[in-house]
Amino acid sequence: MAPKKKTLRVEVPDALRGVALEQRLSGSELRSEPEGWAVVGVADGDLSQALATIQQWLHDEAIERTTVHFGGRPLTMTRD
């Protein structure tokens, strides 16, 4: 039996910057949610690479912080 893959959900400030992250995270999609925008995908075993990609996106897009939800747990990430 294959292990259950955990969902990775990243809160994004707007659709434009969400598309920029969606293009960087393979297998993800931009979604409009009641709380705003989010990029959602499945962590396929390389969580550290996904987090490094998000960190670089924060820096490149000059975003101070975001919340990443992984397996139902929130993690606040900051640009620096």
C-alpha positions as CSV (number, residue, x, y, z in Angstrom):
1,M,0.0,0.0,0.0
2,A,1.4,3.4,-1.0
3,P,1.7,6.0,1.7
4,K,-0.9,8.7,1.6
5,K,0.3,11.9,0.1
6,K,-0.2,15.1,2.1
7,T,-1.6,18.2,0.7
8,L,0.5,21.3,0.5
9,R,-1.4,24.6,0.5
10,V,0.2,28.0,0.3
11,E,-1.7,31.2,1.0
12,V,-0.8,33.8,-1.6
13,P,-1.7,37.6,-1.5
14,D,-3.2,37.8,-5.0
15,A,-3.7,35.8,-8.2
16,L,-0.8,37.3,-10.1
17,R,1.8,36.3,-7.5
18,G,-0.1,33.0,-7.0
19,V,0.5,32.1,-10.7
20,A,4.2,32.8,-10.2
21,L,4.3,30.3,-7.4
22,E,2.1,27.8,-9.2
23,Q,4.6,27.8,-12.1
24,R,7.4,27.0,-9.7
25,L,5.7,24.2,-7.8
26,S,5.1,21.2,-10.0
27,G,1.7,19.6,-9.9
28,S,0.1,22.6,-8.1
29,E,-2.8,24.8,-9.0
30,L,-4.0,28.2,-8.1
31,R,-7.4,28.3,-6.3
32,S,-9.8,31.0,-5.3
33,E,-10.9,30.3,-1.7
34,P,-13.3,32.1,0.6
35,E,-10.3,33.5,2.5
36,G,-8.4,34.6,-0.6
37,W,-6.0,32.9,-3.0
38,A,-4.0,29.7,-2.4
39,V,-1.7,27.5,-4.4
40,V,-2.5,23.8,-3.7
41,G,-0.6,20.7,-4.5
42,V,0.6,17.4,-3.1
43,A,3.9,17.0,-1.4
44,D,5.5,14.1,-3.2
45,G,8.2,13.3,-0.7
46,D,10.5,16.3,-1.3
47,L,9.1,18.7,1.2
48,S,12.4,20.5,1.8
49,Q,12.6,21.3,-1.9
50,A,9.1,22.7,-1.9
51,L,9.8,24.8,1.1
52,A,13.0,26.1,-0.5
53,T,11.0,27.0,-3.6
54,I,8.4,28.9,-1.5
55,Q,11.2,30.7,0.3
56,Q,12.8,31.8,-3.0
57,W,9.3,32.9,-4.3
58,L,8.8,35.0,-1.1
59,H,12.2,36.7,-1.8
60,D,11.6,37.2,-5.5
61,E,8.1,38.6,-5.1
62,A,9.0,40.8,-2.1
63,I,6.4,39.1,0.1
64,E,7.0,39.5,3.8
65,R,5.3,36.3,5.0
66,T,2.9,33.5,4.1
67,T,1.3,30.6,5.7
68,V,2.0,27.1,4.4
69,H,-0.4,24.3,5.4
70,F,1.1,20.8,5.2
71,G,-0.9,17.8,6.3
72,G,-3.4,20.1,8.1
73,R,-0.6,22.0,10.1
74,P,0.1,25.7,9.5
75,L,3.6,26.9,9.2
76,T,4.4,30.6,8.9
77,M,7.3,31.4,6.5
78,T,9.0,34.8,6.2
79,R,11.0,36.2,3.4
80,D,14.3,36.4,5.3
